[in-house]
Amino acid sequence: MSICWGVLMDFGVSTARYFKVRGLYVISHAVFFVVVALATMPMAIIMIVRNKRSLVYNFETLDWSVQAHFILGVVLLAAVVAQHLSGLLVKVAQESTAGEKQFFKKRLTHRLIGYSVYGLTKLQLLLGWWIYQGSFGLLVGLLLGWYGLLVLLHAAL
């Protein structure tokens, strides 16, 4: 899931942001996020089912980071579903002749949910890294390197 939300998500966002001049940007944007969702949702459900006993009966005894990771994960699952539905509504509104005002409202909703999901998933990655006791210095270095690369791509485009 870390690769999906840490890397593929950025590619999906970039296709919508920087490749609008190309005709297939909506399809490529959608494909990236369908792959991310299809990789994430079953894994998240498996983890909930597998840890159901701890989550239901011993939730208050879990470490704060595990509690926060779980709660944020559930919120993100709901937000991802909402994001995909809003993306479908934007696509339908884009192809419709009903009016530009509805299209812009739906697109704004899709963007707001998307930006929220983006920020929350990065926080979720940090929490997961903390829980599994990864090297925080390594994570920060990887994130800074990755975002540096994205800034260079942004400047080049």
C-alpha angles and dihedrals in degrees: 000000000000092000091048096050097031099047116004091051090059091051090050092050091046093054091055093044105041109021102058091119088065115078099229101053094112092051094046090046090051094046093053092052096042088055090049092048094045090051094045109041099056091045092049092049091048091051092050093048092044093051097035094119093055093043096048104036106023104029095123091053093055120101115269091247093055091048091049092046091052095046092046090048092055091047090049093050089056092044092051091053090048090048093053091047092049089049090055090049091051091051092049091047091048091055093041126089092213094111145296095247093065091046093053093047092051092045091050090051090049091050094047093050089045095052090047092050090047094054094042093050091053088052089047090053090052091049092048091049089050093049094050090045098239119170105277091201090056092048093049090048092050092047093048091048092048094048090045088056090049091051090051090050090048091052092047093051 
